[in-house]
Amino acid sequence: PYGASGDATTYIDALVERWRHTASEVTGQVVLDPLGPASGIRAHLDQHPAGLVAMISSARTGVQRLLLGATAASMVHASVSPCLVVPMQGLQSP
């Protein structure tokens, strides 16, 4: 799910490198949490506030959203940092 290698850290590092020329202070962090992505990201942001949180959304709707959760929506509502949500369909791999 994270590019050709399937490794989240390698994927995030490639995204950071891709955008470093535009914003030299851009950083990436892989956050793993046994309770789920939203709780892990919120806990990380409590300890490490961010100027912007960028997330990919699978843009599920209806029953799929209810069954599979809505991490991006949860973050937009709960985060103290501004959130940028990008639909997965519009992305190209790094």
VMD Tcl script that draws the C-alpha trace (Angstrom):
set ca {
  {0.00 0.00 0.00}
  {2.99 2.36 0.40}
  {4.57 2.46 -3.03}
  {6.50 -0.33 -4.70}
  {8.45 -1.44 -1.60}
  {5.47 -1.56 0.77}
  {7.53 0.19 3.47}
  {5.81 3.22 5.05}
  {9.04 4.93 6.15}
  {10.61 4.67 2.71}
  {7.41 5.99 1.13}
  {7.18 8.98 3.49}
  {10.89 9.76 3.04}
  {10.38 9.81 -0.75}
  {7.41 12.18 -0.39}
  {9.42 14.52 1.86}
  {12.31 14.55 -0.59}
  {9.91 15.28 -3.44}
  {8.64 18.43 -1.67}
  {11.86 19.57 0.04}
  {12.71 21.94 -2.83}
  {9.43 23.78 -2.30}
  {9.46 23.94 1.50}
  {12.83 23.27 3.10}
  {11.28 22.69 6.54}
  {9.01 19.86 5.45}
  {9.40 16.70 7.51}
  {7.65 13.35 7.56}
  {6.83 11.01 10.38}
  {5.36 7.52 10.31}
  {3.09 7.07 13.33}
  {1.96 3.59 14.34}
  {-0.67 3.14 17.02}
  {-2.44 -0.09 18.06}
  {-5.75 1.75 18.56}
  {-5.79 3.20 15.04}
  {-4.31 5.90 12.85}
  {-6.35 8.84 14.17}
  {-5.53 8.20 17.83}
  {-1.84 7.73 16.99}
  {-1.65 10.94 14.99}
  {-3.49 12.92 17.68}
  {-1.17 11.58 20.40}
  {1.87 12.40 18.28}
  {0.60 15.95 17.63}
  {0.04 16.46 21.37}
  {3.77 15.85 21.87}
  {5.01 17.36 18.57}
  {2.75 20.18 17.34}
  {2.80 20.69 13.58}
  {2.19 23.72 11.38}
  {0.30 21.54 8.91}
  {-0.83 17.93 8.85}
  {-1.10 16.46 5.33}
  {-3.10 13.25 4.94}
  {-4.20 11.01 2.13}
  {-7.86 10.06 2.09}
  {-9.35 7.07 0.33}
  {-12.51 9.21 0.05}
  {-14.89 6.44 1.04}
  {-18.54 7.29 1.33}
  {-21.70 5.75 2.72}
  {-21.52 2.31 4.30}
  {-17.80 1.86 3.50}
  {-17.00 4.99 5.50}
  {-19.06 3.76 8.46}
  {-17.53 0.27 8.43}
  {-13.94 1.22 7.72}
  {-13.75 4.46 9.67}
  {-12.85 7.94 8.55}
  {-9.38 8.81 9.79}
  {-9.02 12.01 7.77}
  {-12.45 13.28 8.82}
  {-11.68 12.51 12.45}
  {-8.38 14.38 12.23}
  {-9.93 17.42 10.57}
  {-12.42 17.68 13.42}
  {-10.05 16.90 16.31}
  {-6.66 18.32 15.31}
  {-5.38 21.59 16.69}
  {-3.13 21.82 13.61}
  {-4.49 22.72 10.19}
  {-5.12 19.63 8.05}
  {-4.65 19.19 4.31}
  {-6.55 16.19 2.96}
  {-5.61 14.91 -0.48}
  {-7.76 12.27 -2.23}
  {-5.77 9.13 -3.00}
  {-7.12 9.00 -6.56}
  {-5.29 12.22 -7.44}
  {-1.85 11.07 -6.29}
  {1.03 9.73 -8.29}
  {3.65 7.63 -6.54}
  {6.97 9.36 -5.84}
}
mol new
graphics top color blue
foreach p $ca { graphics top sphere $p radius 0.5 }
foreach p [lrange $ca 0 end-1] q [lrange $ca 1 end] { graphics top cylinder $p $q radius 0.2 }
display resetview
